[in-house]
């Protein structure tokens, strides 16, 4: 069935009435498409009428006692244009119900969601919302193209069925309000609205399952507004610091999904401290960069090429502790030292004989970037002209340009000095974690739990002093472990009692040393593996030491290149996290 907005718009066109104030843009555009091609074009009338005469209306009548309308709908729809995940979910929830109940549930829950999202956002963002909602509620990240299937699975579990369809739709409606507040700028509180805007500027969509859980606690008075705001800012610092330090982002959806579960199941008294502790325990590719790493990288990173963060970064620095904040489009980015490689003689004199290296090294760094409303007037002018002209740096009202009016020559030292000053300011804008005092004790306990006391000596085929030591197996193991650890800096090695585990987020390959080779377990579904040589075995329902549904044996160094291709598949699947 058409949505209410589509139906009202279509009926007004058919009745030749004026379109409703909040009419369907798509219906109106489609009508205009045909109108423009028909009126004033007599040649199209005859073929159009011939075409219309061939149209057939098909009326399929179902018996509710015997037929499954949703199943038939899915079968028929599979031959046409794919519906959105949102439309499939709506039909799945409502289609099997009596008309009166359908209408009431649609009016009470689904229609308000359509209005909250708005026409454009509903078609573009509702699928994303449902994916984030299911990640939080069901505890697993659905594949982007399998949100509908994940929803069906969740809706059929015992707890959801017992709660009833009204409760399910009420839950979805509630969380959709949180999503609209954060992702679509509908938050009424000014300070939270600004924080959500900053997160959107960073495009941190993967954090929404976590943020939905936080908002639910806030909405139910289980989290104070200032605590909620502090956690949102903590997320912002975490993500931006990682961007500046060029830490890969492909694991963030799993990281925030884990945080979402932590929030959902949290029963303690201080959620903010609990989250800070979890952030602090991260290492390797999950780490929260400290002040030293962040400040050092911000000073030298090519900020201008990081398109999604350059305007955001300069805007945040400018607006820090400023009541009258500048908007994102009020000023453009200015390179104080021009981008033009063919620098004028004046610029070369200022930079000195090593001007080419200085230009290549510092051009796009934070020390050479600022904001201005006079970008076209500045052009490639010498620094002294940019400084002293009308609207120049000396008279600029922007805090970012403070001190530029007192600089005599814009050279490497001046760029580095300004960069260091802005890097120091950045440590306040994107602060490090405020770790609660008891963190040292918690961290110490965590370390003792993780320390399992096992090492290579626990594996007799690898340990030189063991009576079962097998020289060829030790060399084979050393060659393979070198290749595995070289996959990515985040990979770590853990000797356990019965096997050796290699982890990114969790185990992606486990090795059991044996007398005649190395038995490997890949932590992935057998159906997802590409194994053209057929050397792997499906152990889905077979008990083995190690993790995963794939097993193979390595017996010679010559096999390592092919085996590494299989191991990388397991690693990549883990790092992609259903993206």
Secondary structure by P-SEA (a helix, b strand, c coil): cccaaaaaaaaaaaacccccccccaaaaaaaaaaaaaccccccaaaaaaaaaaabbbbbbbbccccccaaaaaaaaacccccccaaaaaaaaacccccaaaaaaaaaccaaaaaaaacaaaaaccaaaaaaaaaaaacccccccccaaaaaaaaaacaaaaaacaaaaaaaaaaaaaaaaaccccccccaaaaaaaaaaaaaccccaaaaaaaaaaaaaaccccaaaaaaaaaaaaaaaaaaaaacccccaaaaaaaaaaaaaaacccccaaaaaaaaaaacccccccccaaaaaaaaaccccccccccaaaaaaaaaacccccccccccbbbbccccccccccaaaaaaaccaaaaaaacccccccccccccccccccccccccccccccccccccccccccccccccccaaaaaaaaaaaaaaaaaaccccccccaaaaaaaaaaaaaccccccccccccccccccccaaaaaaaaaaaaaaaaccccbbbbbcccbbbbbcccccbbbbbcccbbbbbbcccccccccccccccccccccccccccbbbbbccccaaaaaaaaaaaaaaaaaaccc
